[in-house]
């Protein structure tokens, strides 16, 4: 369908808690295709609907050559710990070491209403947490220590087009 433009901080849609998808309509099918098309690019691990300006609970992913999506994901479990570099399409050019759980599992549905469970460790675990944070109106900068967060926000203000 279309590769969509990525919204960047400080766009208010990124701070909006996304609404659940109540019905699978042609517009939702179009949204999913746009999410899949937009995440299908090297270096892109995940993409939430609000990153393309749509405040609905959906995200796509591109991990280890596997591309997929989930609607209405609910983060069910996290365990362990990882501390590593994290970036975001909505925070271009910045990478910070970010603490996350190593394992994460979320549950949602697909376009046919079937249950989907998405889980994993490492980059998959990080992506699940990162994208569900987006759907709750948070960006990964919120998880940084205060001084790092302040420096990142200053950088973003200075480098806005």
C-alpha positions as CSV (number, residue, x, y, z in Angstrom):
1,X,0.0,0.0,0.0
2,X,2.3,2.8,1.2
3,X,5.5,3.6,3.1
4,X,4.4,6.2,5.6
5,X,6.3,9.2,7.0
6,X,7.5,8.6,10.5
7,X,6.5,11.2,13.2
8,X,9.3,12.5,15.3
9,X,9.5,13.9,18.8
10,X,8.0,16.3,19.9
11,X,4.9,15.4,17.7
12,X,2.0,15.1,20.2
13,X,0.7,11.9,18.7
14,X,3.7,10.1,20.1
15,X,2.5,11.1,23.6
16,X,-1.0,9.9,23.0
17,X,-2.2,6.7,24.6
18,X,-3.6,4.7,21.7
19,X,-7.1,3.4,21.5
20,X,-7.9,-0.2,21.1
21,X,-9.1,-1.4,17.7
22,X,-12.8,-2.3,18.1
23,X,-13.6,-3.6,14.7
24,X,-11.6,-5.0,11.7
25,X,-12.5,-2.6,8.9
26,X,-11.0,-1.9,5.5
27,X,-9.2,1.1,7.1
28,X,-7.6,-1.2,9.7
29,X,-6.5,-3.6,7.0
30,X,-5.0,-0.7,5.1
31,X,-3.2,0.5,8.3
32,X,-1.7,-2.9,8.9
33,X,-0.4,-3.0,5.3
34,X,1.1,0.4,5.7
35,X,2.8,-0.7,9.0
36,X,4.2,-3.7,7.3
37,X,5.4,-1.8,4.3
38,X,7.0,0.9,6.4
39,X,8.8,-1.5,8.8
40,X,10.2,-3.5,5.9
41,X,13.5,-1.7,5.7
42,X,16.9,-2.7,6.9
43,X,17.6,-1.4,10.4
44,X,13.9,-1.1,11.4
45,X,12.9,-3.5,14.2
46,X,9.4,-2.2,15.0
47,X,6.9,0.5,14.2
48,X,3.8,1.5,16.2
49,X,0.7,3.0,14.6
50,X,1.1,6.3,16.3
51,X,4.5,6.7,14.8
52,X,2.7,7.1,11.5
53,X,0.1,9.4,13.0
54,X,-2.6,6.8,13.8
55,X,-3.4,6.6,17.6
56,X,-4.6,3.0,17.5
57,X,-3.1,-0.1,19.3
58,X,-1.2,-1.8,16.6
59,X,2.4,-2.4,15.7
60,X,4.5,-4.1,13.1
61,X,7.9,-5.7,13.5
62,X,10.9,-6.8,11.5
63,X,13.2,-9.1,13.6
64,X,15.7,-11.5,12.1
65,X,14.0,-11.4,8.7
66,X,10.5,-12.1,10.2
67,X,8.0,-9.4,9.5
68,X,4.6,-9.3,11.2
69,X,2.1,-7.3,13.2
70,X,-0.1,-7.5,16.2
71,X,-3.4,-5.6,17.0
72,X,-4.4,-4.6,20.5
73,X,-1.2,-6.0,22.1
74,X,-1.2,-6.3,25.9
75,X,2.2,-6.7,27.6
76,X,1.7,-9.8,29.8
77,X,5.0,-10.7,31.2
78,X,8.6,-9.4,31.5
79,X,11.5,-11.0,33.2
80,X,15.3,-10.9,33.4
81,X,17.3,-7.8,32.4
82,X,19.2,-6.5,29.5
83,X,21.1,-3.2,29.2
84,X,22.0,-2.2,25.6
85,X,21.8,0.3,22.9
86,X,18.3,1.4,21.8
87,X,17.2,3.8,19.1
88,X,13.9,4.9,17.7
89,X,12.7,6.0,14.3
90,X,10.8,8.8,16.1
91,X,14.1,9.9,17.7
92,X,16.4,9.9,14.7
93,X,20.2,9.9,15.2
94,X,20.2,9.1,18.9
95,X,21.1,5.8,20.5
96,X,21.3,5.3,24.3
97,X,22.0,2.4,26.5
98,X,18.5,1.5,27.9
99,X,17.6,-1.0,30.6
100,X,14.8,-3.4,29.6
101,X,13.6,-6.8,30.7
102,X,15.4,-9.5,28.6
103,X,12.2,-11.5,28.0
104,X,8.8,-10.0,27.1
105,X,5.5,-11.5,26.0
106,X,2.4,-9.7,24.6
107,X,-1.0,-11.0,23.5
108,X,-3.3,-9.5,20.9
109,X,-5.1,-10.5,17.7
110,X,-4.6,-10.6,14.0
111,X,-6.8,-9.3,11.2
112,X,-9.0,-12.4,11.4
113,X,-9.6,-11.9,15.1
114,X,-7.3,-14.9,16.0
115,X,-5.2,-14.7,19.1
116,X,-1.6,-13.8,18.6
117,X,1.2,-14.3,21.2
118,X,4.4,-12.5,20.5
119,X,7.3,-13.3,22.8
120,X,11.1,-13.4,22.9
121,X,14.4,-12.4,24.4
122,X,17.1,-10.0,23.4
123,X,16.1,-7.8,20.5
124,X,12.6,-9.3,20.3
125,X,12.0,-8.7,24.0
126,X,13.3,-5.2,23.7
127,X,11.2,-4.5,20.6
128,X,8.0,-5.7,22.3
129,X,8.5,-3.4,25.2
130,X,9.6,-0.5,23.0
131,X,6.5,-0.7,20.8
132,X,4.0,-1.3,23.7
133,X,5.5,1.8,25.3
134,X,4.8,3.7,22.2
135,X,1.2,2.6,22.3
136,X,0.9,3.8,25.9
137,X,2.3,7.3,24.8
138,X,5.9,6.8,25.8
139,X,9.2,7.0,24.0
140,X,12.3,5.2,25.1
141,X,13.9,8.5,26.2
142,X,11.5,8.4,29.1
143,X,13.4,5.4,30.4
144,X,16.8,7.2,30.5
145,X,18.5,8.7,33.5
146,X,17.6,12.4,34.0
147,X,20.8,13.9,32.7
148,X,20.8,11.7,29.5
149,X,17.2,12.4,28.9
150,X,17.8,16.2,29.2
151,X,20.7,16.0,26.8
152,X,18.7,13.9,24.3
153,X,15.7,16.4,24.4
154,X,18.1,19.3,23.9
155,X,19.6,17.6,20.9
156,X,16.2,16.9,19.4
157,X,15.2,20.6,19.9
158,X,18.4,21.8,18.2
159,X,18.1,19.5,15.3
160,X,14.5,19.9,14.3
161,X,14.0,20.7,10.6
